């Protein structure tokens, strides 16, 4: 059974930093592309970033480019999202998800991902 678990969320002031982590079990971790999504209250879930197997390519939502960095440690079966210069508009539940691959045309699509975690809350105060 595949389990995906996020951690690292919390309350931070605007301009601060957080690092989210995601572990996955029950699958061959390094065979999968991994993505981060977020969903704010009353809004649709949106893609934040995606990283392909062995980290050879990454994608980011425009509004987080230069502030967020996605990375993976396949030896630890762990995905990370380093979030710097956080803004109140980054407040959301953040989800980790696994997919066969990330492509420019599909990485933002929820249907691209097979497995999802339950999320970790990030709240940025102004």
N, CA, C and O atoms as CSV, one atom per row, in Angstrom:
chain,resi,resn,atom,element,x,y,z
A,1,UNK,N,N,0.843,-1.188,0.000
A,1,UNK,CA,C,0.000,0.000,0.000
A,1,UNK,C,C,0.888,1.252,0.000
A,1,UNK,O,O,1.827,1.369,0.787
A,2,UNK,N,N,0.566,2.168,-0.893
A,2,UNK,CA,C,1.359,3.391,-1.007
A,2,UNK,C,C,0.904,4.391,0.051
A,2,UNK,O,O,-0.288,4.630,0.239
A,3,UNK,N,N,1.892,4.968,0.734
A,3,UNK,CA,C,1.605,6.030,1.688
A,3,UNK,C,C,2.489,7.220,1.387
A,3,UNK,O,O,3.699,7.089,1.198
A,4,UNK,N,N,1.864,8.379,1.346
A,4,UNK,CA,C,2.569,9.641,1.104
A,4,UNK,C,C,2.256,10.561,2.282
A,4,UNK,O,O,1.092,10.806,2.598
A,5,UNK,N,N,3.301,11.062,2.921
A,5,UNK,CA,C,3.104,11.849,4.143
A,5,UNK,C,C,3.924,13.125,4.087
A,5,UNK,O,O,5.143,13.088,3.919
A,6,UNK,N,N,3.241,14.259,4.230
A,6,UNK,CA,C,3.902,15.563,4.249
A,6,UNK,C,C,4.147,16.009,5.689
A,6,UNK,O,O,3.437,15.603,6.609
A,7,UNK,N,N,5.151,16.839,5.863
A,7,UNK,CA,C,5.427,17.433,7.169
A,7,UNK,C,C,6.160,18.755,6.956
A,7,UNK,O,O,6.603,19.061,5.849
A,8,UNK,N,N,6.282,19.532,8.033
A,8,UNK,CA,C,7.067,20.749,7.987
A,8,UNK,C,C,6.269,22.035,7.893
A,8,UNK,O,O,6.838,23.126,7.924
A,9,UNK,N,N,4.967,21.915,7.780
A,9,UNK,CA,C,4.156,23.125,7.721
A,9,UNK,C,C,4.118,23.836,9.064
A,9,UNK,O,O,4.605,23.319,10.069
A,10,UNK,N,N,3.533,25.029,9.067
A,10,UNK,CA,C,3.434,25.783,10.311
A,10,UNK,C,C,3.052,27.218,10.060
A,10,UNK,O,O,2.654,27.594,8.958
A,11,UNK,N,N,3.183,28.020,11.111
A,11,UNK,CA,C,2.873,29.449,11.060
A,11,UNK,C,C,4.177,30.223,10.992
A,11,UNK,O,O,5.076,30.005,11.805
A,12,UNK,N,N,4.283,31.122,10.030
A,12,UNK,CA,C,5.496,31.912,9.861
A,12,UNK,C,C,5.104,33.326,9.461
A,12,UNK,O,O,4.063,33.540,8.838
A,13,UNK,N,N,5.939,34.281,9.819
A,13,UNK,CA,C,5.682,35.655,9.416
A,13,UNK,C,C,6.101,35.873,7.966
A,13,UNK,O,O,6.958,35.164,7.438
A,14,UNK,N,N,5.491,36.851,7.344
A,14,UNK,CA,C,5.855,37.209,5.979
A,14,UNK,C,C,7.355,37.502,5.910
A,14,UNK,O,O,7.914,38.160,6.787
A,15,UNK,N,N,7.988,37.003,4.860
A,15,UNK,CA,C,9.427,37.132,4.708
A,15,UNK,C,C,10.213,35.969,5.284
A,15,UNK,O,O,11.415,35.849,5.045
A,16,UNK,N,N,9.546,35.116,6.038
A,16,UNK,CA,C,10.210,33.977,6.654
A,16,UNK,C,C,10.339,32.794,5.714
A,16,UNK,O,O,10.003,32.873,4.532
A,17,UNK,N,N,10.837,31.690,6.270
A,17,UNK,CA,C,11.101,30.484,5.485
A,17,UNK,C,C,10.535,29.257,6.180
A,17,UNK,O,O,10.402,29.212,7.403
A,18,UNK,N,N,10.209,28.270,5.370
A,18,UNK,CA,C,9.828,26.948,5.850
A,18,UNK,C,C,10.379,25.926,4.873
A,18,UNK,O,O,10.565,26.221,3.692
A,19,UNK,N,N,10.640,24.724,5.369
A,19,UNK,CA,C,10.999,23.613,4.489
A,19,UNK,C,C,10.008,22.480,4.706
A,19,UNK,O,O,9.903,21.921,5.798
A,20,UNK,N,N,9.297,22.161,3.658
A,20,UNK,CA,C,8.368,21.040,3.687
A,20,UNK,C,C,9.096,19.770,3.272
A,20,UNK,O,O,10.005,19.791,2.442
A,21,UNK,N,N,8.670,18.665,3.873
A,21,UNK,CA,C,9.203,17.354,3.513
A,21,UNK,C,C,8.058,16.426,3.157
A,21,UNK,O,O,6.929,16.597,3.618
A,22,UNK,N,N,8.368,15.446,2.330
A,22,UNK,CA,C,7.369,14.448,1.945
A,22,UNK,C,C,8.071,13.107,1.823
A,22,UNK,O,O,9.058,12.974,1.099
A,23,UNK,N,N,7.565,12.131,2.523
A,23,UNK,CA,C,8.102,10.780,2.401
A,23,UNK,C,C,7.057,9.893,1.743
A,23,UNK,O,O,5.854,10.087,1.923
A,24,UNK,N,N,7.529,8.927,0.984
A,24,UNK,CA,C,6.629,8.005,0.297
A,24,UNK,C,C,7.117,6.585,0.486
A,24,UNK,O,O,8.312,6.311,0.377
A,25,UNK,N,N,6.195,5.685,0.769
A,25,UNK,CA,C,6.528,4.279,0.921
A,25,UNK,C,C,5.551,3.455,0.107
A,25,UNK,O,O,4.479,3.924,-0.273
A,26,UNK,N,N,5.946,2.210,-0.155
A,26,UNK,CA,C,5.080,1.331,-0.924
A,26,UNK,C,C,5.211,1.505,-2.417
A,26,UNK,O,O,4.453,0.911,-3.184
A,27,UNK,N,N,6.165,2.313,-2.837
A,27,UNK,CA,C,6.450,2.474,-4.256
A,27,UNK,C,C,7.953,2.601,-4.445
A,27,UNK,O,O,8.693,2.848,-3.493
A,28,UNK,N,N,8.392,2.431,-5.676
A,28,UNK,CA,C,9.818,2.602,-5.977
A,28,UNK,C,C,10.057,4.095,-6.170
A,28,UNK,O,O,9.841,4.646,-7.249
A,29,UNK,N,N,10.505,4.728,-5.099
A,29,UNK,CA,C,10.532,6.189,-5.012
A,29,UNK,C,C,11.250,6.817,-6.201
A,29,UNK,O,O,10.748,7.772,-6.793
A,30,UNK,N,N,12.413,6.291,-6.552
A,30,UNK,CA,C,13.201,6.975,-7.582
A,30,UNK,C,C,12.686,6.724,-8.998
A,30,UNK,O,O,13.260,7.241,-9.957
A,31,UNK,N,N,11.619,5.943,-9.148
A,31,UNK,CA,C,10.979,5.788,-10.453
A,31,UNK,C,C,9.949,6.881,-10.723
A,31,UNK,O,O,9.479,7.025,-11.851
A,32,UNK,N,N,9.598,7.648,-9.695
A,32,UNK,CA,C,8.478,8.582,-9.800
A,32,UNK,C,C,8.929,10.039,-9.842
A,32,UNK,O,O,9.892,10.439,-9.188
A,33,UNK,N,N,8.200,10.811,-10.631
A,33,UNK,CA,C,8.253,12.255,-10.521
A,33,UNK,C,C,7.410,12.656,-9.311
A,33,UNK,O,O,6.458,11.964,-8.949
A,34,UNK,N,N,7.767,13.774,-8.695
A,34,UNK,CA,C,7.097,14.199,-7.467
A,34,UNK,C,C,6.725,15.664,-7.564
A,34,UNK,O,O,7.498,16.493,-8.045
A,35,UNK,N,N,5.544,15.959,-7.102
A,35,UNK,CA,C,5.064,17.323,-7.195
A,35,UNK,C,C,4.526,17.855,-5.882
A,35,UNK,O,O,4.147,17.104,-4.983
A,36,UNK,N,N,4.506,19.171,-5.803
A,36,UNK,CA,C,3.851,19.881,-4.693
A,36,UNK,C,C,2.682,20.678,-5.258
A,36,UNK,O,O,2.809,21.373,-6.266
A,37,UNK,N,N,1.550,20.561,-4.589
A,37,UNK,CA,C,0.365,21.336,-4.904
A,37,UNK,C,C,-0.050,22.090,-3.654
A,37,UNK,O,O,0.409,21.780,-2.555
A,38,UNK,N,N,-0.917,23.080,-3.822
A,38,UNK,CA,C,-1.462,23.764,-2.666
A,38,UNK,C,C,-2.912,24.149,-2.939
A,38,UNK,O,O,-3.337,24.311,-4.083
A,39,UNK,N,N,-3.647,24.289,-1.853
A,39,UNK,CA,C,-5.046,24.680,-1.960
A,39,UNK,C,C,-5.399,25.599,-0.816
A,39,UNK,O,O,-5.326,25.225,0.355
A,40,UNK,N,N,-5.786,26.812,-1.176
A,40,UNK,CA,C,-6.242,27.791,-0.200
A,40,UNK,C,C,-7.758,27.669,-0.038
A,40,UNK,O,O,-8.430,27.174,-0.943
A,41,UNK,N,N,-8.304,28.105,1.086
A,41,UNK,CA,C,-9.753,28.009,1.289
A,41,UNK,C,C,-10.524,28.694,0.174
A,41,UNK,O,O,-10.234,29.835,-0.185
A,42,UNK,N,N,-11.506,27.992,-0.370
A,42,UNK,CA,C,-12.331,28.560,-1.407
A,42,UNK,C,C,-11.695,28.603,-2.788
A,42,UNK,O,O,-12.284,29.138,-3.727
A,43,UNK,N,N,-10.506,28.047,-2.916
A,43,UNK,CA,C,-9.805,28.063,-4.201
A,43,UNK,C,C,-9.514,26.641,-4.671
A,43,UNK,O,O,-9.556,25.689,-3.892
A,44,UNK,N,N,-9.219,26.523,-5.957
A,44,UNK,CA,C,-8.884,25.226,-6.510
A,44,UNK,C,C,-7.449,24.836,-6.147
A,44,UNK,O,O,-6.598,25.690,-5.898
A,45,UNK,N,N,-7.211,23.550,-6.124
A,45,UNK,CA,C,-5.857,23.060,-5.897
A,45,UNK,C,C,-4.985,23.425,-7.107
A,45,UNK,O,O,-5.398,23.258,-8.255
A,46,UNK,N,N,-3.791,23.920,-6.834
A,46,UNK,CA,C,-2.920,24.370,-7.931
A,46,UNK,C,C,-1.525,23.798,-7.791
A,46,UNK,O,O,-1.031,23.588,-6.683
A,47,UNK,N,N,-0.900,23.550,-8.925
A,47,UNK,CA,C,0.459,23.040,-8.930
A,47,UNK,C,C,1.456,24.103,-8.517
A,47,UNK,O,O,1.389,25.242,-8.978
A,48,UNK,N,N,2.373,23.733,-7.654
A,48,UNK,CA,C,3.424,24.635,-7.187
A,48,UNK,C,C,4.758,24.301,-7.845
A,48,UNK,O,O,5.473,25.188,-8.310
A,49,UNK,N,N,5.084,23.008,-7.879
A,49,UNK,CA,C,6.369,22.595,-8.438
A,49,UNK,C,C,6.357,21.098,-8.702
A,49,UNK,O,O,5.560,20.355,-8.129
A,50,UNK,N,N,7.255,20.671,-9.577
A,50,UNK,CA,C,7.395,19.247,-9.866
A,50,UNK,C,C,8.849,18.956,-10.206
A,50,UNK,O,O,9.541,19.792,-10.788
A,51,UNK,N,N,9.304,17.766,-9.836
A,51,UNK,CA,C,10.667,17.353,-10.127
A,51,UNK,C,C,10.634,15.944,-10.690
A,51,UNK,O,O,9.959,15.063,-10.159
A,52,UNK,N,N,11.372,15.744,-11.772
A,52,UNK,CA,C,11.397,14.444,-12.417
A,52,UNK,C,C,12.346,13.483,-11.697
A,52,UNK,O,O,13.142,13.909,-10.861
A,53,UNK,N,N,12.264,12.191,-12.018
A,53,UNK,CA,C,13.211,11.239,-11.440
A,53,UNK,C,C,14.650,11.687,-11.683
A,53,UNK,O,O,14.969,12.240,-12.735
A,54,UNK,N,N,15.488,11.450,-10.725
A,54,UNK,CA,C,16.898,11.867,-10.649
A,54,UNK,C,C,17.052,13.384,-10.715
A,54,UNK,O,O,18.169,13.884,-10.847
A,55,UNK,N,N,15.963,14.111,-10.626
A,55,UNK,CA,C,16.012,15.563,-10.535
A,55,UNK,C,C,16.548,16.262,-11.768
A,55,UNK,O,O,17.099,17.358,-11.673
A,56,UNK,N,N,16.389,15.628,-12.940
A,56,UNK,CA,C,16.987,16.218,-14.134
A,56,UNK,C,C,16.187,17.374,-14.703
A,56,UNK,O,O,16.678,18.101,-15.567
A,57,UNK,N,N,14.965,17.554,-14.233
A,57,UNK,CA,C,14.200,18.718,-14.652
A,57,UNK,C,C,13.194,19.079,-13.574
A,57,UNK,O,O,12.674,18.216,-12.866
A,58,UNK,N,N,12.932,20.367,-13.467
A,58,UNK,CA,C,12.001,20.880,-12.468
A,58,UNK,C,C,11.103,21.926,-13.105
A,58,UNK,O,O,11.461,22.545,-14.107
A,59,UNK,N,N,9.939,22.112,-12.513
A,59,UNK,CA,C,8.982,23.101,-12.973
A,59,UNK,C,C,8.436,23.847,-11.756
A,59,UNK,O,O,8.329,23.294,-10.662
A,60,UNK,N,N,8.094,25.118,-11.978
A,60,UNK,CA,C,7.578,25.944,-10.894
A,60,UNK,C,C,6.427,26.803,-11.377
A,60,UNK,O,O,6.383,27.237,-12.529
A,61,UNK,N,N,5.502,27.035,-10.469
A,61,UNK,CA,C,4.477,28.044,-10.693
A,61,UNK,C,C,5.182,29.401,-10.760
A,61,UNK,O,O,6.125,29.652,-10.009
A,62,UNK,N,N,4.725,30.267,-11.655
A,62,UNK,CA,C,5.430,31.539,-11.867
A,62,UNK,C,C,5.591,32.339,-10.578
A,62,UNK,O,O,6.643,32.936,-10.348
A,63,UNK,N,N,4.571,32.355,-9.749
A,63,UNK,CA,C,4.605,33.226,-8.571
A,63,UNK,C,C,5.565,32.741,-7.478
A,63,UNK,O,O,5.819,33.469,-6.519
A,64,UNK,N,N,6.098,31.530,-7.609
A,64,UNK,CA,C,7.039,31.040,-6.597
A,64,UNK,C,C,8.463,30.937,-7.132
A,64,UNK,O,O,9.386,30.643,-6.373
A,65,UNK,N,N,8.649,31.172,-8.412
A,65,UNK,CA,C,9.994,31.100,-8.985
A,65,UNK,C,C,10.927,32.074,-8.294
A,65,UNK,O,O,10.581,33.234,-8.071
A,66,UNK,N,N,12.113,31.592,-7.957
A,66,UNK,CA,C,13.083,32.420,-7.261
A,66,UNK,C,C,12.913,32.431,-5.752
A,66,UNK,O,O,13.793,32.906,-5.035
A,67,UNK,N,N,11.789,31.913,-5.257
A,67,UNK,CA,C,11.548,31.865,-3.814
A,67,UNK,C,C,11.488,30.433,-3.296
A,67,UNK,O,O,11.936,30.159,-2.183
A,68,UNK,N,N,10.947,29.529,-4.083
A,68,UNK,CA,C,10.799,28.120,-3.686
A,68,UNK,C,C,11.787,27.262,-4.471
A,68,UNK,O,O,12.090,27.537,-5.632
A,69,UNK,N,N,12.284,26.214,-3.806
A,69,UNK,CA,C,13.168,25.260,-4.466
A,69,UNK,C,C,12.736,23.849,-4.134
A,69,UNK,O,O,12.624,23.482,-2.965
A,70,UNK,N,N,12.495,23.061,-5.165
A,70,UNK,CA,C,12.136,21.660,-4.971
A,70,UNK,C,C,13.388,20.805,-5.107
A,70,UNK,O,O,14.251,21.079,-5.942
A,71,UNK,N,N,13.480,19.773,-4.284
A,71,UNK,CA,C,14.610,18.848,-4.375
A,71,UNK,C,C,14.179,17.487,-3.851
A,71,UNK,O,O,13.136,17.356,-3.209
A,72,UNK,N,N,14.985,16.488,-4.128
A,72,UNK,CA,C,14.661,15.142,-3.680
A,72,UNK,C,C,15.917,14.425,-3.233
A,72,UNK,O,O,17.003,14.654,-3.766
A,73,UNK,N,N,15.759,13.556,-2.252
A,73,UNK,CA,C,16.836,12.696,-1.780
A,73,UNK,C,C,16.332,11.271,-1.907
A,73,UNK,O,O,15.632,10.773,-1.025
A,74,UNK,N,N,16.679,10.624,-2.986
A,74,UNK,CA,C,16.153,9.291,-3.251
A,74,UNK,C,C,16.651,8.262,-2.244
A,74,UNK,O,O,15.969,7.269,-1.987
A,75,UNK,N,N,17.821,8.485,-1.675
A,75,UNK,CA,C,18.336,7.556,-0.663
A,75,UNK,C,C,17.461,7.555,0.591
A,75,UNK,O,O,17.399,6.563,1.317
A,76,UNK,N,N,16.782,8.685,0.835
A,76,UNK,CA,C,15.916,8.811,2.007
A,76,UNK,C,C,14.436,8.753,1.643
A,76,UNK,O,O,13.573,8.930,2.503
A,77,UNK,N,N,14.141,8.503,0.358
A,77,UNK,CA,C,12.747,8.500,-0.096
A,77,UNK,C,C,12.017,9.765,0.328
A,77,UNK,O,O,10.878,9.710,0.794
A,78,UNK,N,N,12.671,10.887,0.166
A,78,UNK,CA,C,12.128,12.148,0.666
A,78,UNK,C,C,12.186,13.239,-0.392
A,78,UNK,O,O,13.177,13.399,-1.104
A,79,UNK,N,N,11.104,13.974,-0.469
A,79,UNK,CA,C,10.982,15.155,-1.317
A,79,UNK,C,C,10.954,16.380,-0.420
A,79,UNK,O,O,10.412,16.338,0.684
A,80,UNK,N,N,11.546,17.483,-0.902
A,80,UNK,CA,C,11.571,18.717,-0.121
A,80,UNK,C,C,11.016,19.878,-0.941
A,80,UNK,O,O,11.027,19.869,-2.172
A,81,UNK,N,N,10.530,20.878,-0.204
A,81,UNK,CA,C,10.206,22.163,-0.806
A,81,UNK,C,C,10.716,23.239,0.139
A,81,UNK,O,O,10.135,23.479,1.197
A,82,UNK,N,N,11.802,23.879,-0.251
A,82,UNK,CA,C,12.330,24.996,0.520
A,82,UNK,C,C,11.609,26.255,0.087
A,82,UNK,O,O,11.643,26.630,-1.085
A,83,UNK,N,N,10.961,26.903,1.030
A,83,UNK,CA,C,10.153,28.087,0.733
A,83,UNK,C,C,10.743,29.283,1.464
A,83,UNK,O,O,10.753,29.327,2.694
A,84,UNK,N,N,11.231,30.246,0.705
A,84,UNK,CA,C,11.818,31.466,1.262
A,84,UNK,C,C,10.970,32.669,0.881
A,84,UNK,O,O,10.133,32.596,-0.018
A,85,UNK,N,N,11.197,33.768,1.573
A,85,UNK,CA,C,10.482,35.017,1.287
A,85,UNK,C,C,8.979,34.784,1.196
A,85,UNK,O,O,8.324,35.229,0.254
A,86,UNK,N,N,8.457,34.095,2.170
A,86,UNK,CA,C,7.040,33.718,2.134
A,86,UNK,C,C,6.139,34.941,2.223
A,86,UNK,O,O,6.456,35.930,2.884
A,87,UNK,N,N,5.010,34.840,1.536
A,87,UNK,CA,C,4.024,35.912,1.470
A,87,UNK,C,C,2.688,35.399,2.013
A,87,UNK,O,O,2.438,34.194,1.993
A,88,UNK,N,N,1.842,36.285,2.489
A,88,UNK,CA,C,0.520,35.835,2.965
A,88,UNK,C,C,-0.247,35.036,1.915
A,88,UNK,O,O,-0.997,34.122,2.258
A,89,UNK,N,N,-0.067,35.369,0.656
A,89,UNK,CA,C,-0.776,34.648,-0.408
A,89,UNK,C,C,-0.254,33.222,-0.617
A,89,UNK,O,O,-0.834,32.465,-1.395
A,90,UNK,N,N,0.820,32.851,0.060
A,90,UNK,CA,C,1.302,31.468,0.026
A,90,UNK,C,C,0.563,30.591,1.038
A,90,UNK,O,O,0.760,29.376,1.072
A,91,UNK,N,N,-0.275,31.198,1.846
A,91,UNK,CA,C,-1.035,30.442,2.838
A,91,UNK,C,C,-1.950,29.433,2.163
A,91,UNK,O,O,-2.759,29.795,1.308
A,92,UNK,N,N,-1.823,28.176,2.543
A,92,UNK,CA,C,-2.607,27.101,1.921
A,92,UNK,C,C,-2.265,25.781,2.589
A,92,UNK,O,O,-1.319,25.687,3.371
A,93,UNK,N,N,-3.050,24.767,2.267
A,93,UNK,CA,C,-2.669,23.399,2.564
A,93,UNK,C,C,-1.774,22.930,1.415
A,93,UNK,O,O,-2.133,23.068,0.246
A,94,UNK,N,N,-0.631,22.386,1.750
A,94,UNK,CA,C,0.319,21.928,0.747
A,94,UNK,C,C,0.305,20.406,0.675
A,94,UNK,O,O,0.377,19.713,1.690
A,95,UNK,N,N,0.210,19.906,-0.556
A,95,UNK,CA,C,0.111,18.470,-0.792
A,95,UNK,C,C,1.288,17.987,-1.634
A,95,UNK,O,O,1.780,18.692,-2.515
A,96,UNK,N,N,1.718,16.784,-1.341
A,96,UNK,CA,C,2.737,16.100,-2.115
A,96,UNK,C,C,2.054,15.020,-2.947
A,96,UNK,O,O,1.090,14.399,-2.499
A,97,UNK,N,N,2.558,14.800,-4.163
A,97,UNK,CA,C,1.941,13.805,-5.035
A,97,UNK,C,C,2.996,13.155,-5.925
A,97,UNK,O,O,4.015,13.766,-6.247
A,98,UNK,N,N,2.737,11.909,-6.318
A,98,UNK,CA,C,3.669,11.156,-7.158
A,98,UNK,C,C,3.044,10.875,-8.515
A,98,UNK,O,O,1.853,10.580,-8.620
A,99,UNK,N,N,3.868,10.970,-9.549
A,99,UNK,CA,C,3.403,10.787,-10.925
A,99,UNK,C,C,4.456,10.032,-11.731
A,99,UNK,O,O,5.625,10.015,-11.345
A,100,UNK,N,N,4.069,9.411,-12.833
A,100,UNK,CA,C,5.063,8.747,-13.682
A,100,UNK,C,C,6.114,9.713,-14.213
A,100,UNK,O,O,7.284,9.351,-14.336
A,101,UNK,N,N,5.706,10.936,-14.527
A,101,UNK,CA,C,6.639,11.926,-15.047
A,101,UNK,C,C,6.042,13.320,-14.904
A,101,UNK,O,O,4.834,13.481,-14.729
A,102,UNK,N,N,6.908,14.322,-14.983
A,102,UNK,CA,C,6.460,15.706,-15.096
A,102,UNK,C,C,6.817,16.180,-16.497
A,102,UNK,O,O,7.956,16.035,-16.942
A,103,UNK,N,N,5.853,16.736,-17.172
A,103,UNK,CA,C,6.112,17.384,-18.451
A,103,UNK,C,C,5.556,18.801,-18.391
A,103,UNK,O,O,4.632,19.089,-17.631
A,104,UNK,N,N,6.130,19.672,-19.198
A,104,UNK,CA,C,5.692,21.064,-19.186
A,104,UNK,C,C,4.178,21.161,-19.404
A,104,UNK,O,O,3.505,21.988,-18.789
A,105,UNK,N,N,3.658,20.312,-20.282
A,105,UNK,CA,C,2.245,20.420,-20.657
A,105,UNK,C,C,1.293,19.820,-19.624
A,105,UNK,O,O,0.095,20.103,-19.653
A,106,UNK,N,N,1.819,18.980,-18.696
A,106,UNK,CA,C,0.904,18.236,-17.823
A,106,UNK,C,C,1.189,18.341,-16.340
A,106,UNK,O,O,0.375,17.881,-15.539
A,107,UNK,N,N,2.302,18.920,-15.937
A,107,UNK,CA,C,2.684,18.817,-14.531
A,107,UNK,C,C,1.704,19.514,-13.595
A,107,UNK,O,O,1.617,19.159,-12.420
A,108,UNK,N,N,0.968,20.495,-14.097
A,108,UNK,CA,C,0.010,21.212,-13.251
A,108,UNK,C,C,-1.322,20.469,-13.096
A,108,UNK,O,O,-2.150,20.850,-12.268
A,109,UNK,N,N,-1.528,19.432,-13.871
A,109,UNK,CA,C,-2.808,18.733,-13.886
A,109,UNK,C,C,-2.890,17.701,-12.760
A,109,UNK,O,O,-2.020,16.840,-12.630
A,110,UNK,N,N,-3.925,17.799,-11.967
A,110,UNK,CA,C,-4.117,16.864,-10.863
A,110,UNK,C,C,-4.177,15.435,-11.385
A,110,UNK,O,O,-3.684,14.515,-10.732
A,111,UNK,N,N,-4.767,15.246,-12.537
A,111,UNK,CA,C,-4.928,13.897,-13.104
A,111,UNK,C,C,-3.597,13.264,-13.491
A,111,UNK,O,O,-3.544,12.063,-13.756
A,112,UNK,N,N,-2.523,14.047,-13.528
A,112,UNK,CA,C,-1.199,13.508,-13.859
A,112,UNK,C,C,-0.624,12.661,-12.721
A,112,UNK,O,O,0.324,11.905,-12.935
A,113,UNK,N,N,-1.184,12.779,-11.521
A,113,UNK,CA,C,-0.600,12.198,-10.317
A,113,UNK,C,C,-1.426,11.019,-9.817
A,113,UNK,O,O,-2.656,11.061,-9.784
A,114,UNK,N,N,-0.703,9.958,-9.425
A,114,UNK,CA,C,-1.363,8.735,-8.993
A,114,UNK,C,C,-1.596,8.677,-7.487
A,114,UNK,O,O,-2.598,8.132,-7.024
A,115,UNK,N,N,-0.665,9.240,-6.737
A,115,UNK,CA,C,-0.709,9.090,-5.278
A,115,UNK,C,C,-0.571,10.456,-4.616
A,115,UNK,O,O,0.201,11.306,-5.059
A,116,UNK,N,N,-1.341,10.648,-3.540
A,116,UNK,CA,C,-1.398,11.933,-2.845
A,116,UNK,C,C,-1.266,11.740,-1.345
A,116,UNK,O,O,-1.693,10.730,-0.785
A,117,UNK,N,N,-0.659,12.738,-0.711
A,117,UNK,CA,C,-0.671,12.800,0.736
A,117,UNK,C,C,-1.883,13.580,1.217
A,117,UNK,O,O,-2.704,14.038,0.422
A,118,UNK,N,N,-1.981,13.725,2.543
A,118,UNK,CA,C,-3.124,14.412,3.138
A,118,UNK,C,C,-2.870,15.890,3.372
A,118,UNK,O,O,-3.788,16.634,3.715
A,119,UNK,N,N,-1.642,16.313,3.190
A,119,UNK,CA,C,-1.355,17.726,3.258
A,119,UNK,C,C,-0.754,18.195,4.571
A,119,UNK,O,O,-0.880,17.541,5.606
A,120,UNK,N,N,-0.097,19.346,4.502
A,120,UNK,CA,C,0.432,20.033,5.676
A,120,UNK,C,C,0.116,21.517,5.518
A,120,UNK,O,O,0.296,22.090,4.443
A,121,UNK,N,N,-0.357,22.133,6.602
A,121,UNK,CA,C,-0.840,23.513,6.530
A,121,UNK,C,C,0.313,24.502,6.653
A,121,UNK,O,O,1.157,24.394,7.542
A,122,UNK,N,N,0.326,25.459,5.747
A,122,UNK,CA,C,1.270,26.573,5.809
A,122,UNK,C,C,0.468,27.854,5.954
A,122,UNK,O,O,-0.407,28.147,5.138
A,123,UNK,N,N,0.771,28.614,6.995
A,123,UNK,CA,C,0.089,29.888,7.226
A,123,UNK,C,C,1.134,30.984,7.362
A,123,UNK,O,O,2.030,30.905,8.202
A,124,UNK,N,N,1.006,32.007,6.525
A,124,UNK,CA,C,1.940,33.128,6.525
A,124,UNK,C,C,1.198,34.358,7.002
A,124,UNK,O,O,0.234,34.794,6.373
A,125,UNK,N,N,1.645,34.914,8.106
A,125,UNK,CA,C,0.998,36.097,8.660
A,125,UNK,C,C,1.662,37.372,8.148
A,125,UNK,O,O,2.863,37.407,7.880
A,126,UNK,N,N,0.847,38.412,8.023
A,126,UNK,CA,C,1.384,39.683,7.496
A,126,UNK,C,C,1.905,40.573,8.619
A,126,UNK,O,O,2.389,41.675,8.359
